[in-house]
Amino acid sequence: MVDLIIFLILLASGYGFGRHAEKKHYRSIIAREKELNLIPAIATKLIPATGQLYDSNLVTGNVVISIDYFKRVIAGLRNLVGGRVSSYETLIDRARREAILRMKQQAKSEGAEMVFNIKLETSSIHKGRRNAVGSVEVLAYGTALIPK
Amino acid sequence: MMITNLEMVPGKQITKHLGLVQGSSVRAKHVGRDIMASLKNIFGGELKGYTELLQDSREEAVNRMIEQARAVGANAVLNVRFSTSSIAAGAAELFAYGTAVVMD
């Protein structure tokens, strides 16, 4: 009985706080994406030959984000029936966008015009019970081009 | 020392190839952060302690790679890649590698 109560409390607080945190995070991501739109992040290696000379520098951005308890339980249930695990989809989406934003922020502070050859790397950091993924790390890195 | 993940640097010529250089760092987090992390696992959200830890150890890996490049006499490292692997519960390896070259 006590176990059940603890479980329900965890579920409810995960649902409440998790939803709030996710909404807040998405709002902040969208606002900063608009602001940093001026620095395009490009996935190609070739720099356009415009004659402009650039200094280049490696920029990185990383973030570790954890899923909340409610979503983990939902994802566990989803494992039984199969299909899209949307609770993990939003987690990874948030982490990727946040990592790219941090990378762009660093590029901006160095006065860069654009970031080339973007690479993204994802790894699960914290494994919970029965190897359930608790949190993911996303690293975004690329070469910032700073006009000379 | 120039570090870039492009395969060439615009406006510069590679005069000498010095081969692969690498740096790695294995870190574990301390218990306090683990407790904070398990709380965050209930509520969700960013694990700032881990973010910082991984960033620091990645910097360390890059510094080791730079040291190695300097030892072989390079002045730039091109095509840098990062990789992460969890080798034991609670410890992660951060690895950086690239090609050491001499540029004019």
gemmi code that builds the backbone of each chain (N, CA, C; Angstrom):
import gemmi

chains = {
    "A": [
        ("MET", (0.838, -1.215, 0.000), (0.000, 0.000, 0.000), (0.860, 1.247, 0.000)),
        ("VAL", (1.867, 1.247, 0.915), (2.772, 2.398, 0.989), (3.514, 2.571, -0.336)),
        ("ASP", (3.924, 1.439, -0.889), (4.621, 1.469, -2.178), (3.762, 2.119, -3.245)),
        ("LEU", (2.483, 1.754, -3.231), (1.565, 2.275, -4.230), (1.424, 3.786, -4.084)),
        ("ILE", (1.339, 4.231, -2.806), (1.194, 5.681, -2.562), (2.430, 6.423, -3.050)),
        ("ILE", (3.618, 5.870, -2.723), (4.859, 6.511, -3.181), (4.897, 6.563, -4.700)),
        ("PHE", (4.503, 5.453, -5.308), (4.488, 5.389, -6.777), (3.586, 6.469, -7.359)),
        ("LEU", (2.385, 6.613, -6.754), (1.443, 7.607, -7.273), (1.955, 9.021, -7.069)),
        ("ILE", (2.613, 9.253, -5.915), (3.166, 10.589, -5.669), (4.247, 10.908, -6.699)),
        ("LEU", (5.120, 9.931, -6.933), (6.187, 10.128, -7.926), (5.595, 10.385, -9.302)),
        ("LEU", (4.559, 9.619, -9.625), (3.922, 9.751, -10.932), (3.331, 11.149, -11.087)),
        ("ALA", (2.623, 11.587, -10.048), (1.952, 12.889, -10.113), (2.969, 14.015, -10.179)),
        ("SER", (4.024, 13.922, -9.344), (4.999, 15.024, -9.365), (5.781, 15.019, -10.672)),
        ("GLY", (6.045, 13.821, -11.200), (6.707, 13.747, -12.501), (5.860, 14.391, -13.569)),
        ("TYR", (4.551, 14.095, -13.527), (3.642, 14.648, -14.530), (3.595, 16.173, -14.439)),
        ("GLY", (3.388, 16.655, -13.219), (3.256, 18.106, -13.001), (4.530, 18.857, -13.334)),
        ("PHE", (5.610, 18.536, -12.624), (6.865, 19.270, -12.803), (7.451, 19.043, -14.202)),
        ("GLY", (7.343, 17.803, -14.674), (7.914, 17.468, -15.975), (7.265, 18.246, -17.098)),
        ("ARG", (5.927, 18.298, -17.065), (5.204, 19.048, -18.099), (5.567, 20.513, -18.066)),
        ("HIS", (5.610, 21.041, -16.837), (5.938, 22.461, -16.678), (7.337, 22.748, -17.230)),
        ("ALA", (8.294, 21.875, -16.833), (9.685, 22.089, -17.259), (9.804, 21.989, -18.766)),
        ("GLU", (9.085, 21.037, -19.360), (9.193, 20.858, -20.805), (8.628, 22.056, -21.554)),
        ("LYS", (7.467, 22.534, -21.095), (6.857, 23.696, -21.761), (7.760, 24.902, -21.682)),
        ("LYS", (8.322, 25.097, -20.475), (9.211, 26.247, -20.264), (10.435, 26.149, -21.161)),
        ("HIS", (10.963, 24.926, -21.233), (12.170, 24.708, -22.043), (11.882, 24.974, -23.515)),
        ("TYR", (10.733, 24.481, -24.008), (10.388, 24.700, -25.419), (10.217, 26.187, -25.715)),
        ("ARG", (9.583, 26.905, -24.785), (9.406, 28.355, -25.003), (10.757, 29.036, -25.130)),
        ("SER", (11.683, 28.666, -24.212), (13.008, 29.303, -24.226), (13.788, 28.907, -25.475)),
        ("ILE", (13.629, 27.643, -25.918), (14.322, 27.196, -27.135), (13.844, 27.993, -28.340)),
        ("ILE", (12.520, 28.152, -28.455), (11.972, 28.833, -29.630), (12.405, 30.298, -29.641)),
        ("ALA", (12.406, 30.931, -28.462), (12.816, 32.335, -28.394), (14.274, 32.492, -28.797)),
        ("ARG", (15.142, 31.598, -28.289), (16.568, 31.733, -28.596), (16.876, 31.338, -30.025)),
        ("GLU", (16.077, 30.392, -30.576), (16.305, 30.020, -31.976), (16.054, 31.203, -32.898)),
        ("LYS", (15.025, 31.983, -32.581), (14.734, 33.179, -33.378), (15.893, 34.149, -33.302)),
        ("GLU", (16.421, 34.293, -32.101), (17.488, 35.264, -31.864), (18.776, 34.855, -32.574)),
        ("LEU", (19.038, 33.539, -32.610), (20.307, 33.061, -33.171), (20.184, 32.625, -34.627)),
        ("ASN", (19.033, 32.938, -35.244), (18.825, 32.578, -36.639), (19.842, 33.207, -37.573)),
        ("LEU", (20.437, 34.297, -37.131), (21.382, 35.041, -37.965), (22.656, 34.246, -38.212)),
        ("ILE", (22.943, 33.283, -37.340), (24.132, 32.453, -37.519), (23.681, 31.096, -38.029)),
        ("PRO", (23.746, 30.868, -39.344), (23.297, 29.569, -39.831), (24.272, 28.458, -39.442)),
        ("ALA", (23.724, 27.305, -39.097), (24.547, 26.131, -38.821), (24.417, 25.219, -40.036)),
        ("ILE", (25.516, 24.958, -40.697), (25.486, 24.275, -41.979), (26.211, 22.943, -41.860)),
        ("ALA", (25.637, 21.911, -42.465), (26.200, 20.572, -42.286), (27.177, 20.173, -43.380)),
        ("THR", (27.521, 21.080, -44.278), (28.481, 20.709, -45.328), (29.890, 21.115, -44.924)),
        ("LYS", (30.870, 20.518, -45.619), (32.263, 20.783, -45.293), (32.813, 21.925, -46.116)),
        ("LEU", (32.217, 22.114, -47.324), (32.808, 23.065, -48.255), (32.349, 24.486, -47.961)),
        ("ILE", (33.315, 25.355, -47.814), (33.014, 26.748, -47.538), (32.835, 27.462, -48.870)),
        ("PRO", (31.751, 28.233, -49.054), (31.548, 28.918, -50.322), (32.714, 29.856, -50.642)),
        ("ALA", (33.146, 29.819, -51.889), (34.289, 30.627, -52.290), (33.832, 32.035, -52.653)),
        ("THR", (33.672, 32.845, -51.644), (33.201, 34.206, -51.897), (34.343, 35.210, -51.860)),
        ("GLY", (35.527, 34.732, -51.531), (36.660, 35.648, -51.464), (36.872, 36.220, -50.075)),
        ("GLN", (35.837, 36.088, -49.232), (35.956, 36.565, -47.845), (36.905, 35.649, -47.073)),
        ("LEU", (37.839, 36.233, -46.336), (38.759, 35.423, -45.542), (38.198, 35.210, -44.140)),
        ("TYR", (38.389, 34.005, -43.647), (37.843, 33.676, -42.330), (38.916, 33.116, -41.412)),
        ("ASP", (38.742, 33.397, -40.126), (39.448, 32.638, -39.102), (38.504, 31.526, -38.697)),
        ("SER", (39.032, 30.348, -38.374), (38.107, 29.298, -37.955), (38.449, 28.822, -36.553)),
        ("ASN", (37.451, 28.333, -35.901), (37.611, 27.894, -34.518), (36.562, 26.833, -34.209)),
        ("LEU", (36.976, 25.827, -33.456), (36.023, 24.777, -33.088), (35.091, 25.277, -31.987)),
        ("VAL", (33.792, 25.133, -32.191), (32.839, 25.496, -31.133), (32.027, 24.259, -30.758)),
        ("THR", (31.700, 24.138, -29.495), (30.920, 22.987, -29.033), (29.779, 23.446, -28.134)),
        ("GLY", (28.774, 22.629, -28.045), (27.687, 22.880, -27.103), (27.194, 21.547, -26.618)),
        ("ASN", (27.010, 21.400, -25.317), (26.486, 20.113, -24.851), (25.443, 20.318, -23.770)),
        ("VAL", (24.597, 19.316, -23.617), (23.559, 19.381, -22.593), (23.183, 17.959, -22.182)),
        ("VAL", (22.891, 17.801, -20.899), (22.384, 16.523, -20.398), (20.971, 16.771, -19.899)),
        ("ILE", (20.010, 16.086, -20.455), (18.625, 16.280, -20.027), (18.054, 14.951, -19.549)),
        ("SER", (17.291, 15.050, -18.478), (16.696, 13.850, -17.909), (15.196, 13.826, -18.185)),
        ("ILE", (14.681, 12.622, -18.316), (13.249, 12.442, -18.523), (12.583, 12.385, -17.145)),
        ("ASP", (11.307, 12.753, -17.065), (10.657, 12.680, -15.749), (10.020, 11.308, -15.520)),
        ("TYR", (9.624, 11.088, -14.272), (9.166, 9.766, -13.862), (7.923, 9.325, -14.630)),
        ("PHE", (6.988, 10.266, -14.788), (5.733, 9.955, -15.467), (5.990, 9.437, -16.878)),
        ("LYS", (6.848, 10.179, -17.588), (7.128, 9.804, -18.982), (7.859, 8.477, -19.073)),
        ("ARG", (8.693, 8.214, -18.044), (9.406, 6.944, -18.079), (8.432, 5.779, -17.932)),
        ("VAL", (7.425, 5.981, -17.056), (6.426, 4.927, -16.866), (5.629, 4.735, -18.147)),
        ("ILE", (5.250, 5.852, -18.783), (4.492, 5.786, -20.035), (5.311, 5.065, -21.112)),
        ("ALA", (6.621, 5.391, -21.148), (7.487, 4.756, -22.149), (7.595, 3.261, -21.876)),
        ("GLY", (7.604, 2.886, -20.587), (7.643, 1.467, -20.224), (6.397, 0.749, -20.699)),
        ("LEU", (5.247, 1.428, -20.558), (3.996, 0.833, -21.028), (4.007, 0.704, -22.542)),
        ("ARG", (4.552, 1.722, -23.189), (4.628, 1.736, -24.649), (5.462, 0.564, -25.164)),
        ("ASN", (6.447, 0.175, -24.344), (7.294, -0.951, -24.725), (6.500, -2.234, -24.904)),
        ("LEU", (5.369, -2.323, -24.191), (4.574, -3.542, -24.268), (3.852, -3.647, -25.603)),
        ("VAL", (3.332, -2.502, -26.076), (2.519, -2.559, -27.287), (3.278, -2.134, -28.533)),
        ("GLY", (4.432, -1.506, -28.343), (5.202, -1.043, -29.500), (4.650, 0.261, -30.045)),
        ("GLY", (5.369, 0.846, -30.970), (4.923, 2.103, -31.579), (5.815, 3.264, -31.213)),
        ("ARG", (5.377, 4.445, -31.571), (6.187, 5.640, -31.307), (6.252, 5.944, -29.828)),
        ("VAL", (7.450, 6.158, -29.331), (7.611, 6.528, -27.928), (7.787, 8.043, -27.887)),
        ("SER", (6.668, 8.752, -27.895), (6.759, 10.203, -28.073), (7.410, 10.887, -26.874)),
        ("SER", (7.371, 10.242, -25.690), (7.993, 10.901, -24.534), (9.502, 10.993, -24.696)),
        ("TYR", (10.100, 9.999, -25.332), (11.538, 10.083, -25.591), (11.839, 10.976, -26.784)),
        ("GLU", (10.903, 11.006, -27.730), (11.117, 11.866, -28.901), (11.282, 13.322, -28.500)),
        ("THR", (10.396, 13.787, -27.609), (10.511, 15.198, -27.213), (11.770, 15.429, -26.384)),
        ("LEU", (12.156, 14.449, -25.579), (13.367, 14.583, -24.764), (14.585, 14.794, -25.660)),
        ("ILE", (14.716, 13.969, -26.681), (15.888, 14.039, -27.547), (15.836, 15.273, -28.429)),
        ("ASP", (14.634, 15.622, -28.874), (14.466, 16.831, -29.674), (14.928, 18.062, -28.887)),
        ("ARG", (14.497, 18.131, -27.631), (14.890, 19.266, -26.786), (16.401, 19.301, -26.599)),
        ("ALA", (16.980, 18.126, -26.338), (18.412, 18.074, -26.081), (19.201, 18.515, -27.312)),
        ("ARG", (18.789, 18.047, -28.498), (19.513, 18.412, -29.721), (19.435, 19.900, -29.976)),
        ("ARG", (18.212, 20.432, -29.864), (18.061, 21.859, -30.173), (18.821, 22.709, -29.174)),
        ("GLU", (18.802, 22.290, -27.916), (19.524, 23.034, -26.876), (21.030, 23.000, -27.134)),
        ("ALA", (21.547, 21.831, -27.507), (22.988, 21.711, -27.760), (23.399, 22.601, -28.933)),
        ("ILE", (22.577, 22.613, -29.987), (22.892, 23.454, -31.150), (22.851, 24.929, -30.754)),
        ("LEU", (21.875, 25.288, -29.915), (21.780, 26.685, -29.475), (23.010, 27.095, -28.684)),
        ("ARG", (23.479, 26.193, -27.820), (24.662, 26.532, -27.010), (25.886, 26.684, -27.881)),
        ("MET", (25.970, 25.825, -28.892), (27.093, 25.936, -29.823), (27.040, 27.267, -30.559)),
        ("LYS", (25.831, 27.641, -31.026), (25.683, 28.908, -31.738), (25.983, 30.094, -30.833)),
        ("GLN", (25.583, 29.951, -29.568), (25.843, 31.022, -28.590), (27.343, 31.255, -28.465)),
        ("GLN", (28.096, 30.160, -28.404), (29.552, 30.284, -28.312), (30.101, 30.916, -29.583)),
        ("ALA", (29.566, 30.492, -30.734), (30.021, 31.049, -32.009), (29.741, 32.554, -32.052)),
        ("LYS", (28.563, 32.933, -31.545), (28.171, 34.342, -31.562), (29.111, 35.167, -30.694)),
        ("SER", (29.459, 34.617, -29.519), (30.319, 35.377, -28.606), (31.725, 35.538, -29.172)),
        ("GLU", (32.082, 34.670, -30.138), (33.387, 34.813, -30.779), (33.303, 35.647, -32.046)),
        ("GLY", (32.099, 36.140, -32.355), (31.924, 37.003, -33.518), (31.828, 36.254, -34.829)),
        ("ALA", (31.375, 35.003, -34.782), (31.324, 34.201, -36.009), (30.123, 34.576, -36.869)),
        ("GLU", (30.249, 34.283, -38.158), (29.178, 34.566, -39.104), (28.346, 33.312, -39.354)),
        ("MET", (29.026, 32.181, -39.417), (28.316, 30.917, -39.591), (29.129, 29.768, -39.002)),
        ("VAL", (28.434, 28.628, -38.862), (29.100, 27.456, -38.303), (29.004, 26.332, -39.333)),
        ("PHE", (30.143, 25.764, -39.679), (30.192, 24.737, -40.720), (30.452, 23.355, -40.156)),
        ("ASN", (30.086, 22.366, -40.966), (30.366, 20.961, -40.668), (29.866, 20.547, -39.274)),
        ("ILE", (28.593, 20.781, -39.055), (27.986, 20.439, -37.770), (27.918, 18.930, -37.599)),
        ("LYS", (28.348, 18.464, -36.464), (28.179, 17.053, -36.123), (27.414, 16.987, -34.805)),
        ("LEU", (26.553, 15.997, -34.712), (25.786, 15.816, -33.477), (26.092, 14.433, -32.930)),
        ("GLU", (26.239, 14.370, -31.625), (26.473, 13.070, -31.023), (25.573, 12.881, -29.820)),
        ("THR", (24.951, 11.726, -29.737), (24.016, 11.451, -28.650), (24.524, 10.253, -27.865)),
        ("SER", (24.467, 10.345, -26.538), (24.779, 9.159, -25.763), (23.913, 9.154, -24.520)),
        ("SER", (23.509, 7.961, -24.104), (22.708, 7.891, -22.881), (23.678, 7.788, -21.709)),
        ("ILE", (23.505, 8.667, -20.758), (24.465, 8.829, -19.684), (24.079, 8.025, -18.460)),
        ("HIS", (22.863, 8.177, -18.072), (22.434, 7.617, -16.802), (21.498, 6.454, -17.066)),
        ("LYS", (21.932, 5.267, -16.685), (21.042, 4.134, -16.872), (20.385, 3.812, -15.541)),
        ("GLY", (19.085, 3.735, -15.552), (18.364, 3.440, -14.321), (18.201, 1.947, -14.140)),
        ("ARG", (17.177, 1.572, -13.411), (16.928, 0.161, -13.179), (16.576, -0.541, -14.499)),
        ("ARG", (16.955, -1.741, -14.644), (16.707, -2.553, -15.846), (17.158, -1.827, -17.105)),
        ("ASN", (18.252, -1.060, -16.959), (18.864, -0.390, -18.106), (17.960, 0.636, -18.799)),
        ("ALA", (16.976, 1.141, -18.078), (16.106, 2.152, -18.665), (16.909, 3.439, -18.844)),
        ("VAL", (16.713, 4.088, -19.960), (17.444, 5.324, -20.205), (16.872, 6.424, -19.323)),
        ("GLY", (17.747, 7.015, -18.503), (17.278, 8.082, -17.631), (17.552, 9.436, -18.222)),
        ("SER", (18.764, 9.620, -18.752), (19.086, 10.925, -19.301), (19.993, 10.766, -20.514)),
        ("VAL", (19.896, 11.718, -21.409), (20.724, 11.669, -22.608), (21.635, 12.884, -22.656)),
        ("GLU", (22.804, 12.682, -23.221), (23.669, 13.820, -23.485), (23.730, 14.027, -24.987)),
        ("VAL", (23.612, 15.266, -25.404), (23.824, 15.579, -26.806), (24.951, 16.578, -26.903)),
        ("LEU", (25.878, 16.291, -27.788), (26.979, 17.209, -28.060), (26.836, 17.669, -29.499)),
        ("ALA", (26.911, 18.979, -29.709), (26.921, 19.519, -31.066), (28.235, 20.248, -31.238)),
        ("TYR", (28.929, 20.008, -32.358), (30.157, 20.747, -32.590), (30.331, 21.068, -34.060)),
        ("GLY", (31.080, 22.089, -34.311), (31.293, 22.521, -35.683), (32.377, 23.571, -35.722)),
        ("THR", (32.673, 24.044, -36.932), (33.721, 25.038, -37.091), (33.083, 26.406, -37.309)),
        ("ALA", (33.366, 27.323, -36.417), (32.836, 28.680, -36.538), (33.740, 29.479, -37.454)),
        ("LEU", (33.129, 30.197, -38.400), (33.908, 31.035, -39.308), (33.781, 32.487, -38.879)),
        ("ILE", (34.911, 33.052, -38.527), (34.934, 34.425, -38.041), (35.557, 35.290, -39.131)),
        ("PRO", (34.810, 36.253, -39.690), (35.369, 37.079, -40.761), (36.578, 37.859, -40.282)),
        ("LYS", (37.606, 37.885, -41.123), (38.837, 38.584, -40.755), (38.668, 40.090, -40.944)),
    ],
    "B": [
        ("MET", (47.914, 27.043, -31.978), (47.360, 25.749, -32.415), (45.931, 25.945, -32.909)),
        ("MET", (45.690, 25.555, -34.154), (44.343, 25.696, -34.704), (43.622, 24.353, -34.634)),
        ("ILE", (42.414, 24.380, -34.076), (41.607, 23.166, -33.964), (40.353, 23.376, -34.798)),
        ("THR", (40.093, 22.486, -35.725), (38.900, 22.637, -36.549), (38.368, 21.268, -36.949)),
        ("ASN", (37.077, 21.191, -37.244), (36.579, 19.900, -37.717), (36.332, 19.918, -39.224)),
        ("LEU", (36.899, 20.914, -39.909), (36.895, 20.881, -41.374), (38.117, 20.076, -41.827)),
        ("GLU", (38.090, 19.657, -43.095), (39.218, 18.872, -43.577), (40.320, 19.741, -44.147)),
        ("MET", (39.982, 21.015, -44.341), (41.034, 21.936, -44.784), (40.688, 23.309, -44.243)),
        ("VAL", (41.658, 24.180, -44.293), (41.406, 25.521, -43.805), (41.493, 26.468, -44.993)),
        ("PRO", (40.441, 27.241, -45.255), (40.443, 28.117, -46.412), (41.607, 29.089, -46.371)),
        ("GLY", (42.299, 29.197, -47.488), (43.390, 30.154, -47.604), (44.705, 29.661, -47.036)),
        ("LYS", (44.753, 28.378, -46.607), (46.006, 27.858, -46.048), (46.371, 26.557, -46.712)),
        ("GLN", (47.653, 26.321, -46.856), (48.137, 25.100, -47.484), (48.682, 24.159, -46.417)),
        ("ILE", (48.355, 22.886, -46.563), (48.931, 21.888, -45.664), (50.290, 21.501, -46.231)),
        ("THR", (51.333, 21.673, -45.436), (52.662, 21.348, -45.956), (53.144, 19.989, -45.479)),
        ("LYS", (52.580, 19.505, -44.376), (53.057, 18.226, -43.858), (51.949, 17.540, -43.065)),
        ("HIS", (51.829, 16.244, -43.291), (50.870, 15.437, -42.544), (51.586, 14.718, -41.418)),
        ("LEU", (51.050, 14.766, -40.220), (51.755, 14.128, -39.108), (50.964, 12.979, -38.481)),
        ("GLY", (49.829, 12.646, -39.085), (49.074, 11.492, -38.608), (48.062, 11.823, -37.524)),
        ("LEU", (47.482, 10.773, -36.988), (46.394, 10.907, -36.016), (46.918, 11.302, -34.642)),
        ("VAL", (46.248, 12.244, -34.011), (46.526, 12.532, -32.606), (45.228, 12.356, -31.832)),
        ("GLN", (45.350, 11.984, -30.565), (44.141, 11.717, -29.797), (44.319, 12.107, -28.339)),
        ("GLY", (43.206, 12.302, -27.685), (43.227, 12.576, -26.257), (41.976, 12.006, -25.653)),
        ("SER", (42.087, 11.436, -24.466), (40.865, 10.928, -23.842), (40.869, 11.248, -22.364)),
        ("SER", (39.717, 11.177, -21.778), (39.597, 11.450, -20.355), (38.425, 10.641, -19.822)),
        ("VAL", (38.640, 9.953, -18.721), (37.570, 9.164, -18.111), (37.183, 9.841, -16.806)),
        ("ARG", (35.929, 10.127, -16.649), (35.491, 10.829, -15.448), (34.325, 10.103, -14.795)),
        ("ALA", (34.275, 10.220, -13.507), (33.100, 9.756, -12.775), (32.558, 10.940, -11.998)),
        ("LYS", (31.293, 10.903, -11.721), (30.713, 12.009, -10.963), (30.692, 11.651, -9.482)),
        ("HIS", (30.669, 12.672, -8.629), (30.652, 12.340, -7.206), (29.231, 12.112, -6.709)),
        ("VAL", (29.160, 11.539, -5.515), (27.882, 11.040, -5.011), (26.825, 12.133, -4.908)),
        ("GLY", (27.239, 13.311, -4.484), (26.294, 14.419, -4.335), (25.566, 14.695, -5.627)),
        ("ARG", (26.329, 14.692, -6.714), (25.705, 14.930, -8.010), (24.795, 13.781, -8.402)),
        ("ASP", (25.187, 12.565, -7.999), (24.348, 11.407, -8.292), (22.993, 11.519, -7.623)),
        ("ILE", (23.015, 12.035, -6.380), (21.754, 12.179, -5.653), (20.883, 13.225, -6.338)),
        ("MET", (21.508, 14.351, -6.703), (20.770, 15.387, -7.422), (20.197, 14.837, -8.719)),
        ("ALA", (21.005, 14.005, -9.390), (20.576, 13.463, -10.673), (19.384, 12.537, -10.492)),
        ("SER", (19.376, 11.754, -9.401), (18.229, 10.850, -9.250), (16.967, 11.628, -8.889)),
        ("LEU", (17.140, 12.787, -8.233), (15.966, 13.643, -8.008), (15.448, 14.169, -9.339)),
        ("LYS", (16.389, 14.631, -10.154), (15.987, 15.162, -11.460), (15.344, 14.094, -12.333)),
        ("ASN", (15.704, 12.834, -12.060), (15.100, 11.752, -12.828), (13.615, 11.619, -12.549)),
        ("ILE", (13.173, 12.173, -11.414), (11.736, 12.150, -11.117), (11.051, 13.345, -11.770)),
        ("PHE", (11.686, 14.520, -11.625), (11.025, 15.736, -12.092), (11.343, 16.076, -13.545)),
        ("GLY", (12.395, 15.526, -14.077), (12.795, 15.866, -15.440), (13.552, 17.177, -15.453)),
        ("GLY", (14.227, 17.448, -16.563), (14.945, 18.713, -16.694), (16.423, 18.507, -16.889)),
        ("GLU", (17.137, 19.611, -16.979), (18.561, 19.522, -17.271), (19.359, 19.128, -16.043)),
        ("LEU", (20.357, 18.255, -16.241), (21.264, 17.890, -15.158), (22.513, 18.752, -15.315)),
        ("LYS", (22.488, 19.931, -14.684), (23.559, 20.910, -14.909), (24.914, 20.374, -14.476)),
        ("GLY", (24.921, 19.618, -13.375), (26.179, 19.062, -12.880), (26.844, 18.165, -13.916)),
        ("TYR", (26.032, 17.321, -14.541), (26.568, 16.412, -15.557), (27.016, 17.180, -16.790)),
        ("THR", (26.212, 18.175, -17.166), (26.576, 18.965, -18.349), (27.957, 19.572, -18.169)),
        ("GLU", (28.170, 20.157, -16.978), (29.467, 20.779, -16.691), (30.579, 19.741, -16.662)),
        ("LEU", (30.296, 18.634, -15.992), (31.299, 17.578, -15.866), (31.767, 17.095, -17.233)),
        ("LEU", (30.801, 16.846, -18.109), (31.156, 16.326, -19.431), (31.890, 17.377, -20.249)),
        ("GLN", (31.466, 18.630, -20.074), (32.135, 19.707, -20.797), (33.588, 19.829, -20.354)),
        ("ASP", (33.790, 19.778, -19.032), (35.154, 19.870, -18.490), (36.016, 18.726, -18.985)),
        ("SER", (35.457, 17.510, -18.950), (36.310, 16.389, -19.323), (36.560, 16.377, -20.816)),
        ("ARG", (35.623, 16.920, -21.586), (35.863, 17.006, -23.025), (36.976, 18.008, -23.307)),
        ("GLU", (36.963, 19.108, -22.550), (38.046, 20.085, -22.691), (39.394, 19.459, -22.371)),
        ("GLU", (39.381, 18.658, -21.311), (40.594, 17.943, -20.905), (41.082, 17.033, -22.031)),
        ("ALA", (40.156, 16.317, -22.647), (40.517, 15.415, -23.755), (41.109, 16.218, -24.912)),
        ("VAL", (40.492, 17.357, -25.218), (41.002, 18.196, -26.306), (42.394, 18.714, -25.954)),
        ("ASN", (42.587, 19.111, -24.685), (43.900, 19.602, -24.275), (44.976, 18.536, -24.415)),
        ("ARG", (44.611, 17.303, -24.081), (45.576, 16.215, -24.234), (45.908, 15.981, -25.700)),
        ("MET", (44.875, 16.123, -26.541), (45.106, 15.959, -27.970), (46.037, 17.065, -28.476)),
        ("ILE", (45.818, 18.284, -28.000), (46.659, 19.415, -28.404), (48.100, 19.191, -27.964)),
        ("GLU", (48.251, 18.695, -26.734), (49.589, 18.398, -26.217), (50.321, 17.416, -27.122)),
        ("GLN", (49.592, 16.376, -27.514), (50.182, 15.366, -28.385), (50.547, 15.963, -29.737)),
        ("ALA", (49.677, 16.813, -30.256), (49.940, 17.453, -31.553), (51.173, 18.339, -31.462)),
        ("ARG", (51.280, 19.041, -30.331), (52.432, 19.926, -30.133), (53.724, 19.112, -30.068)),
        ("ALA", (53.618, 17.935, -29.415), (54.794, 17.079, -29.271), (55.315, 16.577, -30.614)),
        ("VAL", (54.406, 16.380, -31.577), (54.887, 15.933, -32.885), (55.207, 17.108, -33.811)),
        ("GLY", (55.054, 18.306, -33.313), (55.466, 19.478, -34.075), (54.419, 20.041, -35.013)),
        ("ALA", (53.145, 19.780, -34.717), (52.077, 20.288, -35.583), (51.698, 21.702, -35.170)),
        ("ASN", (51.088, 22.448, -36.099), (50.525, 23.727, -35.690), (49.018, 23.794, -35.919)),
        ("ALA", (48.421, 22.664, -36.328), (46.969, 22.617, -36.468), (46.485, 21.180, -36.363)),
        ("VAL", (45.257, 21.011, -35.893), (44.623, 19.694, -35.890), (43.346, 19.814, -36.702)),
        ("LEU", (43.255, 19.033, -37.768), (42.104, 19.101, -38.657), (41.182, 17.914, -38.436)),
        ("ASN", (39.939, 18.089, -38.921), (38.961, 17.000, -38.917), (38.789, 16.366, -37.528)),
        ("VAL", (38.619, 17.211, -36.539), (38.475, 16.724, -35.159), (37.104, 16.082, -34.969)),
        ("ARG", (37.085, 14.947, -34.299), (35.822, 14.263, -33.965), (35.795, 13.978, -32.469)),
        ("PHE", (34.578, 13.943, -31.934), (34.402, 13.581, -30.524), (33.653, 12.266, -30.439)),
        ("SER", (33.942, 11.509, -29.416), (33.098, 10.341, -29.182), (32.973, 10.103, -27.681)),
        ("THR", (31.843, 9.587, -27.288), (31.564, 9.351, -25.865), (31.190, 7.892, -25.686)),
        ("SER", (31.716, 7.256, -24.646), (31.238, 5.913, -24.351), (31.190, 5.734, -22.849)),
        ("SER", (30.170, 5.055, -22.385), (30.122, 4.778, -20.944), (30.787, 3.430, -20.735)),
        ("ILE", (31.904, 3.453, -19.979), (32.666, 2.216, -19.866), (32.297, 1.433, -18.612)),
        ("ALA", (31.792, 2.127, -17.584), (31.342, 1.429, -16.387), (30.166, 2.225, -15.842)),
        ("ALA", (29.437, 1.658, -14.911), (28.326, 2.396, -14.323), (28.894, 3.632, -13.623)),
        ("GLY", (28.445, 4.785, -14.010), (28.874, 5.996, -13.329), (30.144, 6.612, -13.868)),
        ("ALA", (30.738, 6.048, -14.917), (31.926, 6.663, -15.492), (31.783, 6.727, -17.005)),
        ("ALA", (32.256, 7.811, -17.578), (32.152, 7.972, -19.022), (33.515, 8.328, -19.580)),
        ("GLU", (33.787, 7.839, -20.785), (35.019, 8.209, -21.448), (34.698, 9.210, -22.545)),
        ("LEU", (35.429, 10.316, -22.544), (35.290, 11.316, -23.584), (36.558, 11.266, -24.407)),
        ("PHE", (36.389, 11.190, -25.699), (37.516, 10.930, -26.573), (37.509, 11.955, -27.712)),
        ("ALA", (38.652, 12.544, -27.985), (38.755, 13.478, -29.104), (39.931, 13.057, -29.973)),
        ("TYR", (39.730, 13.082, -31.292), (40.843, 12.722, -32.174), (40.802, 13.558, -33.443)),
        ("GLY", (41.925, 13.665, -34.075), (41.999, 14.467, -35.287), (43.323, 14.225, -35.987)),
        ("THR", (43.513, 14.923, -37.102), (44.734, 14.769, -37.882), (45.649, 15.954, -37.631)),
        ("ALA", (46.867, 15.665, -37.199), (47.831, 16.733, -36.936), (48.545, 17.095, -38.241)),
        ("VAL", (48.606, 18.376, -38.537), (49.274, 18.821, -39.766), (50.117, 20.050, -39.484)),
        ("VAL", (50.996, 20.329, -40.414), (51.730, 21.608, -40.388), (51.189, 22.433, -41.534)),
        ("MET", (50.797, 23.662, -41.233), (50.286, 24.555, -42.267), (51.170, 25.782, -42.350)),
        ("ASP", (51.203, 26.356, -43.542), (52.000, 27.579, -43.646), (51.154, 28.802, -43.286)),
    ],
}
model = gemmi.Model(1)
for chain_id, residues in chains.items():
    chain = gemmi.Chain(chain_id)
    for i, (resn, *xyz) in enumerate(residues, 1):
        res = gemmi.Residue()
        res.name, res.seqid = resn, gemmi.SeqId(i, " ")
        for name, pos in zip(("N", "CA", "C"), xyz):
            atom = gemmi.Atom()
            atom.name, atom.element = name, gemmi.Element(name[0])
            atom.pos, atom.b_iso = gemmi.Position(*pos), 0.0
            res.add_atom(atom)
        chain.add_residue(res)
    model.add_chain(chain)
structure = gemmi.Structure()
structure.add_model(model)
structure.setup_entities()
